[in-house]
């Protein structure tokens, strides 16, 4: 989160637009893997508009100005009021911890449900926690959160965090690309390709 906050404030001070790819590169430069960096960048930027529309009740103006180019790429220009979004994300963690009873949270307010689920989604993409929404009666949603210890450790010592699942996915992706490149660049017959795959 500190990386995101630093990038937001640096672009705010410069008065420059930020896009998803630049934010992703900032995360990669800080040691976050490419796939995770892209997911985090996209999620955080898209959630600004959702936060502004659903949960920001103030009349202080917009948090961000967006521009879309012909290719559909969106660029963001931040206003000083972006603090509200950053504080919402940081404060949400404490709010969630205060609501937990034995790693379970009960919500009966529809607006609060939407807000908490949006925050949990952000935290899950950042791999600070995992959660499961279990549904419920009468508009209630039961949410099970595990791995709060991991979430607390990452917040205290983010430099020690390592995402092993993402490493495995990246390794498998590279292996698959290598295998397919080998198969299709060596002009094997269809039968030879299937024999290689089966072996």
Secondary structure, 3 states (H helix, E strand, C coil): CHHHHHHHHHHHHHCCCEEHHHHHHHHHHCCCCHHHHHHHHHHHHHHHHHHHHHCCCCCCCCCEEEEECCCCCEEEEECHHHHHHHHHHHHHHHHHHHHCECCEEEECCHHHHHHHHHHHHHHHHCCCCEEEECCCCCCCEEEEEECHHHHHHHHHCHHHCCCHHHHHHHHHHHHHHHHHHHHHHCCCCHHHHHHHHHC
